[in-house]
Amino acid sequence: MIFDGENTFFDKKTLSSGKLDSDIIKLGPGEASDPLILFADVNGASGTGTLSVAVITAADEAFTSPVTLATYTELPIKAKLPRGNKGYMKLEATSTYTDGELTAALVLDDDILD
């Protein structure tokens, strides 16, 4: 799988317990006939933890009227981007991990060899 810096929400973000806000991605409004895939996973965490990830979209970069498109609770996340894109997108994650790194991005193709 190839990560593009323009479509990356979290790039090996150090995890801590609590809420994590991602970088904002400007996609432009509208949908694709073959949507991008949301990939997210934790690497290097010791012990067990949980991670909940919400996909948020809005028409402006300030997210004055945000809309939650989906919420995921099982890792790794490999899901087609839900419909409803308003132009800007970010992730809101809630973690119980105390260490490790989070990577999350929109990709063209996820690994087919799990």
Secondary structure, DSSP 8 states (H G I E B T S, - for coil): ----GGGEEEEEEE--SEEEE---EE--SS--SS--EEEEEEES--S---EEEEEEEESSTT-SS-EEEEEE-SSSEEEE--S---SEEEEEEEE--SSSEEEEEEES---S--
